[in-house]
Amino acid sequence: MMSLNDITEGNSFMRVFITGASGHVGSALVPELLHHGHSVVGLARSDAAAERITGWGGEVVRGDLDDLDGLYAAARAADGVVHLAFRHDAMQAGDRSGAAETDLAALRAIADALAGSDKPLVGTSGTGLLAHTSLDRTGTEEDFLPSGYRIDAENFVIGLADKGIRSSVVRLPPITHSTLDHQGFAPSLITFARQHGVSTYVGDGSNRWPSVHTLDAARLYRLALESAPAGTRLHAVGDEGIEFRRIAEAIGAGLELPVRSVDAEQAAEYVGFLASFVALDNPTSATRTRELLDWQPTHLGLLADLADGHYFRTAN
Ligand SMILES: NC(=O)c1ccc[n+]([C@@H]2O[C@H](COP(=O)([O-])OP(=O)(O)OC[C@H]3O[C@@H](n4cnc5c(N)ncnc54)[C@H](OP(=O)(O)O)[C@@H]3O)[C@@H](O)[C@H]2O)c1
């Protein structure tokens, strides 16, 4: 039940259209928004997705990311939009450019619907892009790249601030973790460790990964919808940078498997599609985000969440 304390002071309730509402982040964001008095319309491309969304109390609009007229109409009828959906299936099948083009086309349709309205649009990106800059320090919300895979979508959303849209982007860390996380990088690393009988890290494993609890990330998306200034990049970061070796050790402990270093060339053998990620050094600050939106992560950090054991009872 919602209490008065759950309602942000001075905030009016919104009818929020969410793409990707049936996914991992959506599974926390839909209840978060409903709990704070907003209503939710989630995009669903299957009966299973529709049932998940209605089960949490949301409404459904049927369609997929290629249905640009449908996206336009749903965004036009909403007071605000959160864009979470991404064609991970295409990306994992090697069609990165196809997934990115679909993403941009969907965002353009949503932007056309919201232009000049001053309504909020919250897009999604990743802190991982900062690992591809030449930063030799912790990444901040001010850091960005001019172009690149998924970066073009981030920059497009930020640019919508000049088109009368209160746009913002939430950058998620490579691991967004909780009992709601069934297909993210943490379950994938666990599955690979199980398959190979060993949990691995690259080199000395001193490279750092940020992370966030799904429930803390969902709260940040809500705060961004409610009050992020136009053109704001936000970091959904709880742990600013955990040495990857410690993540591998926590997985080894959870599975009661050995932990060992591999070199970069061997990584694909042990962690498959994650080979290009596991050696990334991605320390990331959320100081500006915390100050701007008074967002404080309150849920478990990654190592405590791994020590809790739930990942090892549910991962394949
Ligand atoms: N979770 C993380 O750790 C993390 C880290 C960095 C960035 N991100 C980004 O954050 C966003 C949300 O991530 P997530 O973990 O919630 O992803 P997820 O669990 O894989 O959910 C993806 C959502 O997108 C929907 N979707 C996929 N293809 C679609 C299409 N062609 N048309 C319509 N809907 C489609 C899915 O619908 P179905 O239910 O029908 O499959 C699902 O609702 C994504 O953009 C992701 O890349 C996530």
Ligand as a Chemical Component Dictionary entry (heavy atoms), coordinates in Angstrom:
data_LIG
# 
_chem_comp.id                   LIG 
_chem_comp.type                 NON-POLYMER 
_chem_comp.pdbx_formal_charge   0 
_chem_comp.three_letter_code    LIG 
# 
loop_
_chem_comp_atom.comp_id 
_chem_comp_atom.atom_id 
_chem_comp_atom.alt_atom_id 
_chem_comp_atom.type_symbol 
_chem_comp_atom.charge 
_chem_comp_atom.model_Cartn_x 
_chem_comp_atom.model_Cartn_y 
_chem_comp_atom.model_Cartn_z 
_chem_comp_atom.pdbx_ordinal 
LIG N1  N1  N 0  20.712 -5.238  -16.383 1  
LIG C1  C1  C 0  21.953 -4.779  -16.586 2  
LIG O1  O1  O 0  22.868 -5.160  -15.864 3  
LIG C2  C2  C 0  22.202 -3.729  -17.652 4  
LIG C3  C3  C 0  23.451 -3.144  -17.752 5  
LIG C4  C4  C 0  23.672 -2.148  -18.702 6  
LIG C5  C5  C 0  22.633 -1.780  -19.549 7  
LIG N2  N2  N 1  21.420 -2.411  -19.456 8  
LIG C6  C6  C 0  20.338 -1.999  -20.359 9  
LIG O2  O2  O 0  19.194 -1.699  -19.570 10 
LIG C7  C7  C 0  18.002 -1.996  -20.319 11 
LIG C8  C8  C 0  17.122 -2.914  -19.514 12 
LIG O3  O3  O 0  17.877 -4.074  -19.210 13 
LIG P1  P1  P 0  17.219 -5.382  -18.581 14 
LIG O4  O4  O 0  18.276 -6.038  -17.771 15 
LIG O5  O5  O -1 15.909 -5.065  -17.957 16 
LIG O6  O6  O 0  16.963 -6.256  -19.910 17 
LIG P2  P2  P 0  16.113 -7.592  -20.080 18 
LIG O7  O7  O 0  15.793 -8.227  -18.779 19 
LIG O8  O8  O 0  16.808 -8.404  -21.129 20 
LIG O9  O9  O 0  14.726 -7.036  -20.681 21 
LIG C9  C9  C 0  14.673 -6.542  -21.993 22 
LIG C10 C10 C 0  13.278 -6.017  -22.240 23 
LIG O10 O10 O 0  13.207 -5.562  -23.589 24 
LIG C11 C11 C 0  12.122 -6.193  -24.235 25 
LIG N3  N3  N 0  12.422 -6.362  -25.650 26 
LIG C12 C12 C 0  13.513 -6.928  -26.206 27 
LIG N4  N4  N 0  13.426 -6.887  -27.543 28 
LIG C13 C13 C 0  12.253 -6.267  -27.836 29 
LIG C14 C14 C 0  11.590 -5.934  -29.044 30 
LIG N5  N5  N 0  12.127 -6.231  -30.247 31 
LIG N6  N6  N 0  10.393 -5.307  -28.970 32 
LIG C15 C15 C 0  9.832  -5.009  -27.768 33 
LIG N7  N7  N 0  10.413 -5.305  -26.578 34 
LIG C16 C16 C 0  11.610 -5.930  -26.621 35 
LIG C17 C17 C 0  11.983 -7.519  -23.534 36 
LIG O11 O11 O 0  10.695 -8.064  -23.777 37 
LIG P3  P3  P 0  10.365 -9.633  -23.516 38 
LIG O12 O12 O 0  9.969  -9.736  -22.057 39 
LIG O13 O13 O 0  9.242  -9.906  -24.437 40 
LIG O14 O14 O 0  11.616 -10.403 -23.824 41 
LIG C18 C18 C 0  12.190 -7.096  -22.097 42 
LIG O15 O15 O 0  11.032 -6.499  -21.590 43 
LIG C19 C19 C 0  18.492 -2.571  -21.636 44 
LIG O16 O16 O 0  18.602 -1.538  -22.574 45 
LIG C20 C20 C 0  19.861 -3.086  -21.279 46 
LIG O17 O17 O 0  20.711 -3.253  -22.395 47 
LIG C21 C21 C 0  21.186 -3.369  -18.531 48 
# 
loop_
_chem_comp_bond.comp_id 
_chem_comp_bond.atom_id_1 
_chem_comp_bond.atom_id_2 
_chem_comp_bond.value_order 
_chem_comp_bond.pdbx_ordinal 
LIG N1  C1  SING 1  
LIG C1  O1  DOUB 2  
LIG C1  C2  SING 3  
LIG C2  C3  SING 4  
LIG C2  C21 DOUB 5  
LIG C3  C4  DOUB 6  
LIG C4  C5  SING 7  
LIG C5  N2  DOUB 8  
LIG N2  C6  SING 9  
LIG N2  C21 SING 10 
LIG C6  O2  SING 11 
LIG C6  C20 SING 12 
LIG O2  C7  SING 13 
LIG C7  C8  SING 14 
LIG C7  C19 SING 15 
LIG C8  O3  SING 16 
LIG O3  P1  SING 17 
LIG P1  O4  DOUB 18 
LIG P1  O5  SING 19 
LIG P1  O6  SING 20 
LIG O6  P2  SING 21 
LIG P2  O7  DOUB 22 
LIG P2  O8  SING 23 
LIG P2  O9  SING 24 
LIG O9  C9  SING 25 
LIG C9  C10 SING 26 
LIG C10 O10 SING 27 
LIG C10 C18 SING 28 
LIG O10 C11 SING 29 
LIG C11 N3  SING 30 
LIG C11 C17 SING 31 
LIG N3  C12 SING 32 
LIG N3  C16 SING 33 
LIG C12 N4  DOUB 34 
LIG N4  C13 SING 35 
LIG C13 C14 SING 36 
LIG C13 C16 DOUB 37 
LIG C14 N5  SING 38 
LIG C14 N6  DOUB 39 
LIG N6  C15 SING 40 
LIG C15 N7  DOUB 41 
LIG N7  C16 SING 42 
LIG C17 O11 SING 43 
LIG C17 C18 SING 44 
LIG O11 P3  SING 45 
LIG P3  O12 DOUB 46 
LIG P3  O13 SING 47 
LIG P3  O14 SING 48 
LIG C18 O15 SING 49 
LIG C19 O16 SING 50 
LIG C19 C20 SING 51 
LIG C20 O17 SING 52 
# 
